[in-house]
Amino acid sequence: MNEESVKDPKTIMKQKKEIGRRFLEFRTLIGKSQTQLAAELDVYQSTVTNIERGMTFPAAMYIIYCHRHYNLNPAWLLSGEGLTFISEKEYLKQPWRKSLLPCHIDIEDPIFENYYQLLTLMQIPAIEKIILGKLAELKIMAKQEIENFNKNNKK
């Protein structure tokens, strides 16, 4: 994926819509309402709605939770590749699961657990699109905030 297509707002919107559609499909398959899943994720129901409508990308911790509790395949959610659900045994076989952590770090240590989970999740090829999409969104938002700040300070 080239850098320009990642910055394109239409590409970002399309990615959000596709992931949102798959998130809705996943939620439906596990038989949970938006309210029920939101309660499990400890978020507002509107957060789940915004993900499903393609308004926002799901946070990494939501994806990790859904994998741990429902065997959601993160690669399927983010890219549409593979099966919707993946067993832990199959998940551990995935090439993108290889740890980037030095061998002397104990991943069971609570200090490193979240870091390890994030590194693991980031190794899914499709996650690059999500991260770059989020960065492009932040860049646009920051630019708008700076413009508004400068405009207000000129008055």
C-alpha positions in Angstrom: 0.0 0.0 0.0 1.5 3.3 -1.0 1.6 6.3 1.4 -0.7 8.4 -0.7 -3.6 5.9 -0.6 -3.3 5.6 3.2 -3.7 9.4 3.5 -6.7 9.5 1.2 -9.8 10.2 3.3 -11.9 8.1 1.0 -9.6 5.1 1.5 -9.7 5.6 5.3 -13.5 5.8 5.2 -13.8 2.7 3.1 -11.5 0.8 5.5 -13.6 1.9 8.5 -16.8 0.8 6.7 -15.4 -2.6 5.9 -14.1 -3.2 9.4 -17.4 -1.9 10.9 -19.4 -4.3 8.7 -17.2 -7.2 9.8 -17.5 -6.1 13.5 -21.3 -6.1 13.2 -21.2 -9.5 11.5 -19.0 -10.8 14.4 -21.3 -9.4 17.1 -24.3 -10.9 15.4 -22.6 -14.3 15.1 -21.8 -14.3 18.9 -25.5 -13.4 19.6 -24.8 -10.2 21.5 -26.6 -6.9 21.3 -24.6 -3.7 21.0 -25.5 -3.0 24.7 -24.3 -6.4 25.8 -21.0 -6.2 23.9 -20.4 -2.6 25.1 -20.9 -3.7 28.7 -18.3 -6.4 28.2 -15.9 -4.0 26.6 -16.6 -1.4 29.4 -17.6 1.3 26.8 -20.7 3.2 25.9 -23.1 1.5 23.5 -22.5 4.4 21.1 -18.8 3.2 20.8 -20.0 -0.1 19.4 -22.4 1.7 17.1 -19.7 4.0 15.8 -17.4 1.1 15.0 -20.2 -0.8 13.2 -21.2 2.3 11.2 -17.6 2.8 10.1 -17.2 6.0 12.0 -14.2 4.8 14.0 -11.7 2.0 14.1 -12.0 -0.5 16.9 -9.4 0.0 19.6 -6.7 -2.7 19.9 -7.9 -3.7 23.4 -11.4 -4.4 22.0 -9.9 -6.7 19.3 -7.8 -8.5 21.9 -10.8 -8.9 24.2 -12.9 -10.4 21.4 -10.1 -12.7 20.4 -9.6 -13.9 24.0 -13.3 -14.4 24.8 -14.8 -15.4 21.4 -11.8 -16.6 19.3 -12.3 -13.7 16.9 -9.6 -13.8 14.2 -8.0 -10.3 14.2 -6.8 -10.8 10.6 -10.3 -11.4 9.4 -11.7 -8.4 11.3 -9.0 -6.0 10.0 -8.5 -7.3 6.4 -11.3 -9.8 5.7 -8.6 -12.5 5.3 -9.1 -16.0 6.8 -12.0 -17.3 8.9 -14.1 -15.2 11.3 -13.1 -17.3 14.2 -9.7 -18.9 14.9 -8.7 -21.3 17.7 -5.9 -20.4 20.0 -3.9 -23.2 18.5 -4.3 -21.9 15.0 -3.8 -18.3 16.2 -0.4 -19.2 17.7 0.7 -20.7 14.4 0.2 -17.5 12.5 3.4 -16.0 11.1 2.5 -12.5 12.2 2.3 -13.8 15.8 6.1 -14.0 16.2 7.1 -11.9 19.2 9.3 -8.9 18.7 10.3 -8.9 22.3 13.8 -9.9 23.4 13.8 -13.5 24.8 14.7 -12.4 28.3 11.4 -10.5 28.8 8.7 -12.5 30.6 5.5 -11.8 28.7 3.5 -13.0 31.8 4.9 -10.0 33.7 1.9 -7.6 34.0 4.2 -4.6 33.1 4.8 -6.1 29.7 1.5 -7.9 29.0 -0.2 -4.9 27.3 2.9 -4.1 25.4 3.3 -7.6 24.2 -0.4 -7.8 23.1 0.0 -4.6 21.1 3.2 -5.9 19.4 1.4 -9.1 18.6 -1.6 -7.4 17.2 0.6 -5.0 15.2 2.2 -7.9 13.4 -1.0 -8.6 11.5 -0.4 -7.2 8.0 -3.7 -5.3 7.9 -3.0 -3.5 11.2 -0.6 -1.3 9.3 -3.5 0.1 7.4 -5.4 0.8 10.6 -2.5 2.5 12.3 -1.7 4.7 9.3 -5.3 5.5 8.9 -5.6 6.6 12.5 -2.4 8.7 12.1 -3.8 10.4 9.0 -7.0 11.2 11.0 -5.0 12.6 13.8 -2.9 14.7 11.4 -6.1 16.2 9.9 -7.6 16.9 13.3 -4.4 18.5 14.6 -4.1 20.7 11.5 -7.7 21.8 12.1 -7.1 22.5 15.8 -4.0 24.5 14.9 -5.8 26.5 12.3 -8.7 27.2 14.8 -6.2 28.2 17.5 -4.3 30.6 15.2 -7.6 32.1 13.9 -8.8 32.7 17.5 -5.5 34.2 18.6 -5.6 36.7 15.7 -8.8 38.2 17.0 
